[in-house]
């Protein structure tokens, strides 16, 4: 995006289109990360149950919250594009942040997560 808004590209429709394609590509590259984070989060939860480790459970929950955050961004952008609900992305982010606060408190107190 810095490239997009430097030099003669500031008012260039061609540069805007190339920047859009780059941003779209970055979203598609995010998909494997979200999928892997989700799988790792579940695997950490299974391992935590075997080990009896609340810390490992919390780490698994962190992975799942990262995946949820990425999904929330993608869905928020899609809904914004379709319906113009620009505020949905921020609301989803606040919901993920609230979940992170709750899980952090639970792990700190030694309670089971999720």
Protein Blocks (a to p, Z undefined) as FASTA:
>chain_A
ZZmmgcjllmgmklmmmmmmmmmmmmmmmmmmmmmmmmmmmmmmmmmmmnopaklmmmmm
mmmmmmmmmmmmmmmmmmmmmnopaklmmmmmmmmmmmmmmmmmmmmnopaeZZ
